Amino acid sequence: MTKIIAFEGIDGTGKSVQMQHLSDTLQKRGLKVMELSFPMYETFFGGMVGRYLSAKDGIGANTVDGKSMALWFALDRFEAFKNLDYSDADVLLINRYVLSNAVYQSIRDIDLDKPDILDFCLTLEHGHFGIPVPDLHLVLDMDTESAAGNVDKKGFREYIGNARDVYESIGSIQARARKKYAEYAQRIPNVELILCSENGILLPIEEIAKRIEAVVFSKLAL
């Protein structure tokens, strides 16, 4: 049966880079790997998410009701999995998944006087839409200053150009998101925090990759 590993963490923690590292390692071991990344900005629902994140229509993702915004992200994944056959893969790697939806729609300024929506997102995506539950969540944990510096190195992105999106541009959101990921790691199973910086110093990519591999191979039968 396919093992599903989700890469999570605040913006700029190197999820794409580390997912590629793990993919290469798994394939060298003879495993068949499939990769997904959300949001899928080229699709209808993912494109709408991109418009909210860039505030292109004058409405930013940080101002939309939490459950309403969570639904757009969930619909993007529902559309992606609707006709997806990943049964032939040994491992499915996913960049940003359900956990990030719950985090980011729970820590914006407009969310601070409300209960978080972790249970709502889990029920919506896994329960109602039937989106598969990961066998392992890898949360890349990094200080916000280092992460922000990495965001600025991303270069051109189709949905936002060379700028930061509305979540990336608000430092307080990133700090609260980091804290919320750590909180969720204590509330739901199969969430592992991967420390990517120590004393404000970013660890080398190869060291982070080794930490990820150690967790993956100790937690999953691969």
C-alpha positions as CSV (number, residue, x, y, z in Angstrom):
1,M,0.0,0.0,0.0
2,T,1.2,3.5,-0.9
3,K,2.8,5.4,2.0
4,I,1.8,9.1,2.1
5,I,4.2,11.7,3.4
6,A,3.1,15.3,3.8
7,F,5.7,18.2,4.0
8,E,4.5,21.1,6.1
9,G,5.9,24.2,7.7
10,I,5.8,28.0,7.5
11,D,6.6,29.7,4.2
12,G,10.3,29.5,3.3
13,T,11.3,26.4,5.2
14,G,12.5,24.6,2.1
15,K,9.7,22.1,1.7
16,S,10.1,21.8,-2.1
17,V,13.9,21.3,-1.8
18,Q,13.6,18.7,1.0
19,M,10.8,16.9,-0.7
20,Q,13.0,16.5,-3.8
21,H,15.9,15.3,-1.7
22,L,13.7,12.6,-0.1
23,S,12.3,11.7,-3.5
24,D,15.8,11.1,-4.9
25,T,16.8,9.1,-1.8
26,L,13.7,6.8,-2.1
27,Q,14.1,6.3,-5.8
28,K,17.8,5.3,-5.3
29,R,16.4,2.6,-3.0
30,G,14.3,1.3,-5.8
31,L,11.0,2.8,-4.7
32,K,8.5,4.3,-7.0
33,V,7.7,7.9,-6.0
34,M,4.8,10.2,-6.9
35,E,4.8,13.9,-6.0
36,L,2.1,16.5,-5.6
37,S,2.3,20.1,-4.5
38,F,-0.6,22.3,-3.3
39,P,-2.1,24.7,-4.1
40,M,-2.3,23.7,-7.8
41,Y,-2.4,27.2,-9.2
42,E,-3.1,26.0,-12.8
43,T,-6.5,24.5,-11.8
44,F,-9.7,26.3,-11.2
45,F,-9.8,26.0,-7.4
46,G,-6.1,26.4,-7.0
47,G,-6.2,29.4,-9.3
48,M,-8.8,31.0,-7.1
49,V,-6.6,30.3,-4.0
50,G,-3.8,32.1,-5.9
51,R,-6.0,35.1,-6.5
52,Y,-6.9,35.3,-2.8
53,L,-3.2,34.9,-1.8
54,S,-2.2,37.7,-4.2
55,A,-5.3,39.9,-3.4
56,K,-5.7,40.4,-7.2
57,D,-9.4,41.0,-6.9
58,G,-9.0,43.3,-4.0
59,I,-9.8,40.6,-1.4
60,G,-6.9,39.0,0.4
61,A,-6.9,35.5,1.9
62,N,-6.2,37.0,5.3
63,T,-9.6,38.8,5.3
64,V,-11.8,35.9,4.3
65,D,-13.8,33.9,6.8
66,G,-11.6,31.0,8.0
67,K,-13.9,28.2,7.1
68,S,-14.7,29.8,3.7
69,M,-11.0,30.1,2.9
70,A,-10.3,26.6,4.1
71,L,-13.0,25.3,1.7
72,W,-11.1,26.8,-1.3
73,F,-7.9,25.0,-0.3
74,A,-9.9,21.8,0.3
75,L,-11.6,21.9,-3.1
76,D,-8.2,22.3,-4.8
77,R,-7.1,19.0,-3.2
78,F,-10.5,17.3,-3.8
79,E,-10.2,18.1,-7.5
80,A,-6.7,16.8,-7.6
81,F,-7.5,13.5,-6.0
82,K,-10.9,13.0,-7.7
83,N,-9.4,10.9,-10.6
84,L,-5.9,10.4,-9.3
85,D,-4.6,6.9,-9.3
86,Y,-1.5,6.6,-7.1
87,S,-1.9,2.9,-6.3
88,D,1.2,2.0,-8.3
89,A,3.4,4.3,-6.2
90,D,5.3,3.0,-3.2
91,V,5.4,6.6,-1.8
92,L,3.3,9.7,-2.4
93,L,5.0,12.9,-1.4
94,I,2.9,16.0,-0.9
95,N,4.1,19.6,-0.5
96,R,1.5,21.4,1.7
97,Y,-1.5,19.4,2.7
98,V,-4.5,19.4,5.1
99,L,-2.5,20.4,8.2
100,S,-1.4,23.7,6.6
101,N,-5.0,24.5,5.8
102,A,-5.9,24.2,9.5
103,V,-2.9,26.2,10.6
104,Y,-3.2,29.2,8.3
105,Q,-6.9,29.6,8.6
106,S,-6.6,29.6,12.4
107,I,-3.8,32.2,13.0
108,R,-4.7,35.3,11.0
109,D,-5.6,38.5,12.7
110,I,-9.3,37.9,12.1
111,D,-9.1,34.4,13.7
112,L,-7.5,35.4,17.0
113,D,-10.8,35.6,19.0
114,K,-12.2,32.3,17.5
115,P,-11.5,28.6,18.1
116,D,-9.0,27.1,15.7
117,I,-10.5,25.0,12.8
118,L,-8.3,21.9,13.0
119,D,-11.3,19.6,13.6
120,F,-13.3,21.3,10.9
121,C,-10.5,20.9,8.3
122,L,-9.8,17.2,9.2
123,T,-13.6,16.5,8.9
124,L,-14.0,18.5,5.7
125,E,-11.0,17.1,3.8
126,H,-10.6,13.6,5.1
127,G,-14.1,12.8,6.3
128,H,-16.4,14.6,3.8
129,F,-14.2,14.8,0.7
130,G,-12.4,11.5,1.4
131,I,-8.9,13.0,0.8
132,P,-6.4,10.4,2.0
133,V,-4.9,10.7,5.5
134,P,-1.0,10.9,5.5
135,D,1.0,8.2,7.2
136,L,3.4,10.9,8.2
137,H,3.5,14.7,8.5
138,L,6.9,16.2,8.4
139,V,6.8,19.8,9.8
140,L,10.0,21.7,8.9
141,D,10.5,24.0,11.8
142,M,12.6,27.1,11.2
143,D,13.0,30.5,12.8
144,T,10.8,33.1,11.0
145,E,13.7,35.4,10.0
146,S,15.6,32.6,8.2
147,A,12.3,31.5,6.6
148,A,11.5,35.0,5.4
149,G,14.9,35.3,3.8
150,N,14.3,32.1,1.9
151,V,10.9,33.4,0.7
152,D,12.6,36.4,-0.9
153,K,14.9,34.0,-2.8
154,K,12.1,32.2,-4.5
155,G,12.0,34.5,-7.5
156,F,9.1,34.7,-10.0
157,R,6.0,32.7,-9.2
158,E,3.0,32.6,-11.6
159,Y,0.4,33.6,-9.0
160,I,2.3,36.4,-7.3
161,G,5.3,37.4,-9.5
162,N,8.4,38.3,-7.5
163,A,6.5,39.6,-4.4
164,R,5.4,37.9,-1.2
165,D,1.8,36.8,-1.0
166,V,-0.5,38.1,1.8
167,Y,0.4,35.3,4.2
168,E,4.2,35.5,3.5
169,S,4.3,39.2,4.0
170,I,2.9,39.3,7.5
171,G,5.6,38.3,10.0
172,S,3.1,37.9,12.9
173,I,1.2,35.3,10.9
174,Q,4.3,33.3,10.2
175,A,5.3,33.4,13.9
176,R,1.8,32.3,14.9
177,A,1.8,29.6,12.2
178,R,5.1,28.2,13.6
179,K,3.6,28.0,17.0
180,K,0.4,26.4,15.8
181,Y,2.3,23.7,13.9
182,A,4.1,22.8,17.1
183,E,0.7,22.7,18.9
184,Y,-0.9,20.4,16.4
185,A,2.1,18.1,16.6
186,Q,0.9,17.4,20.1
187,R,-2.8,17.0,19.2
188,I,-2.8,14.6,16.2
189,P,-0.8,11.5,15.5
190,N,2.1,11.0,13.0
191,V,3.3,14.6,13.1
192,E,7.1,15.0,13.4
193,L,8.9,18.4,13.8
194,I,12.1,18.6,11.9
195,L,14.4,21.3,13.4
196,C,15.9,23.2,10.5
197,S,17.7,26.0,12.4
198,E,19.5,26.2,15.7
199,N,20.1,29.4,17.7
200,G,18.9,31.4,14.7
201,I,21.4,29.7,12.4
202,L,20.0,27.8,9.4
203,L,21.2,24.3,9.1
204,P,22.8,23.0,5.9
205,I,20.3,21.5,3.4
206,E,22.1,18.1,3.6
207,E,21.8,18.1,7.4
208,I,18.1,18.8,7.3
209,A,17.7,16.0,4.7
210,K,19.5,13.5,7.0
211,R,17.1,14.4,9.8
212,I,14.2,13.9,7.6
213,E,15.4,10.5,6.3
214,A,16.1,9.3,9.9
215,V,12.5,10.1,10.8
216,V,11.0,8.6,7.7
217,F,12.9,5.3,7.9
218,S,12.3,4.9,11.6
219,K,8.5,5.6,11.3
220,L,7.6,3.9,8.1
221,A,8.3,0.4,6.7
222,L,10.0,1.4,3.4
